[in-house]
Amino acid sequence: MQAHHGPNVLAMKIFNGGDSAAVDSFVNELKAYDALSQLQGQTIPALHTFGQMAHTGCPTIVTHWSGQSVKTKGKLSTKLLESAREALQAMHHRGVTHGDVHLRNMLVHKDKIIFCDLGLSSVNASSHAFAQDLNMLDDLMR
């Protein structure tokens, strides 16, 4: 969901607080945002705030708007593919895998890929998990 807060355009992600898998996803995202703090606004969206919705108690993450959804027919341009690869490598360098590399989890901003939806990410992941991220990206190009 997109919202405005003063001059800022924000994106809000609301999790189902009654679903333990959704709550786990919320916690994973927050861990990833913490581990990737130096990449916020460059490789992943910049975290604005997080908490619970007052009227529902649902966990919520609010980020700064980070670009448009990837709109392709299943393929990225060579330039965007290289940007996605660089973004994943920057995340991996900080010990985090995305875990769900699909076009639906990529945004385009100024000819760069920004990865969103970090709910399946892993902090301090194995080298095998890093390879899986890159394999998922390669699979998108086939």
C-alpha positions as CSV (number, residue, x, y, z in Angstrom):
1,M,0.0,0.0,0.0
2,Q,1.3,3.5,-0.8
3,A,0.8,6.4,1.5
4,H,2.0,10.0,1.9
5,H,3.5,11.5,5.1
6,G,4.3,15.1,4.4
7,P,6.6,15.3,1.4
8,N,7.5,11.6,1.7
9,V,5.9,8.8,-0.3
10,L,5.8,5.7,1.7
11,A,5.0,2.0,1.2
12,M,3.3,0.1,4.0
13,K,3.3,-3.7,4.4
14,I,0.8,-5.1,6.9
15,F,1.3,-8.6,8.2
16,N,-1.5,-10.9,9.6
17,G,-0.8,-10.9,13.3
18,G,-2.8,-14.1,13.8
19,D,-0.6,-16.1,11.4
20,S,2.6,-17.3,12.9
21,A,4.3,-17.6,9.5
22,A,3.5,-14.0,8.8
23,V,4.8,-12.9,12.2
24,D,8.0,-14.9,11.4
25,S,8.2,-13.0,8.1
26,F,7.9,-9.7,9.9
27,V,10.7,-10.6,12.2
28,N,12.9,-11.8,9.3
29,E,12.4,-8.5,7.5
30,L,13.3,-6.5,10.5
31,K,16.5,-8.5,11.1
32,A,17.4,-8.0,7.4
33,Y,16.8,-4.3,7.6
34,D,19.1,-4.1,10.6
35,A,21.9,-6.2,9.0
36,L,21.6,-4.2,5.7
37,S,21.3,-0.7,7.3
38,Q,24.1,0.6,5.1
39,L,22.2,-0.5,2.0
40,Q,18.9,1.0,2.8
41,G,17.7,3.3,0.0
42,Q,20.2,1.8,-2.4
43,T,19.7,-2.0,-2.6
44,I,16.7,-2.3,-0.4
45,P,14.0,0.3,0.5
46,A,14.9,2.7,3.4
47,L,13.0,1.7,6.6
48,H,10.8,4.6,7.8
49,T,9.2,2.9,10.8
50,F,7.7,-0.4,12.1
51,G,5.2,-1.4,14.7
52,Q,1.6,-2.5,15.1
53,M,-1.5,-1.1,13.6
54,A,-3.4,0.6,16.5
55,H,-6.9,-0.8,15.6
56,T,-5.8,-4.4,14.6
57,G,-2.5,-5.0,16.3
58,C,-1.1,-6.3,13.0
59,P,2.6,-5.9,12.6
60,T,3.5,-3.3,10.0
61,I,6.7,-2.2,8.2
62,V,6.7,1.3,6.5
63,T,9.5,2.1,4.0
64,H,10.2,5.0,1.8
65,W,8.9,4.5,-1.7
66,S,11.7,2.9,-3.7
67,G,10.5,2.6,-7.3
68,Q,8.1,1.0,-9.7
69,S,7.5,-2.8,-9.9
70,V,9.5,-4.5,-12.6
71,K,7.2,-4.6,-15.6
72,T,8.6,-7.1,-18.0
73,K,7.5,-10.3,-19.8
74,G,9.7,-12.4,-17.5
75,K,13.1,-11.0,-18.5
76,L,15.3,-8.2,-17.3
77,S,17.4,-6.0,-19.5
78,T,21.1,-6.7,-19.4
79,K,21.6,-3.5,-17.4
80,L,18.9,-4.4,-14.9
81,L,20.1,-7.9,-14.6
82,E,23.6,-6.7,-13.7
83,S,22.1,-4.2,-11.2
84,A,20.1,-7.1,-9.6
85,R,23.3,-9.2,-9.4
86,E,25.2,-6.4,-7.8
87,A,22.4,-5.8,-5.3
88,L,22.4,-9.4,-4.3
89,Q,26.2,-9.5,-4.0
90,A,26.1,-6.4,-1.7
91,M,23.5,-8.1,0.5
92,H,25.6,-11.3,0.5
93,H,28.7,-9.4,1.4
94,R,26.8,-8.3,4.6
95,G,25.8,-11.9,5.3
96,V,22.1,-11.7,4.2
97,T,20.4,-13.7,1.5
98,H,17.1,-12.5,0.0
99,G,15.5,-16.0,-0.2
100,D,12.8,-15.1,-2.6
101,V,14.4,-13.7,-5.8
102,H,11.5,-13.1,-8.2
103,L,10.4,-10.2,-10.4
104,R,7.6,-9.4,-8.0
105,N,10.2,-8.6,-5.3
106,M,12.2,-6.2,-7.5
107,L,11.6,-2.5,-7.9
108,V,13.2,-0.3,-10.5
109,H,14.5,3.2,-9.5
110,K,16.8,5.2,-11.7
111,D,17.8,2.1,-13.7
112,K,18.7,0.2,-10.6
113,I,17.1,-2.8,-9.0
114,I,15.9,-2.4,-5.4
115,F,15.0,-5.7,-3.7
116,C,11.8,-5.6,-1.5
117,D,9.9,-8.2,0.5
118,L,12.7,-9.5,2.8
119,G,10.4,-11.9,4.7
120,L,12.2,-15.0,3.6
121,S,15.7,-13.5,4.0
122,S,18.3,-15.1,6.2
123,V,21.0,-13.3,8.2
124,N,24.3,-15.1,8.6
125,A,23.3,-17.4,5.8
126,S,25.4,-20.2,4.3
127,S,27.3,-20.0,1.1
128,H,24.8,-22.5,-0.3
129,A,22.0,-20.0,0.4
130,F,23.9,-17.3,-1.4
131,A,24.2,-19.5,-4.5
132,Q,20.5,-20.2,-4.3
133,D,19.7,-16.5,-4.6
134,L,21.9,-16.2,-7.7
135,N,20.4,-19.4,-9.2
136,M,16.9,-17.9,-8.7
137,L,18.0,-14.8,-10.5
138,D,19.6,-16.8,-13.3
139,D,16.3,-18.9,-13.6
140,L,14.4,-15.7,-14.3
141,M,16.5,-15.2,-17.4
142,R,15.8,-18.6,-18.9
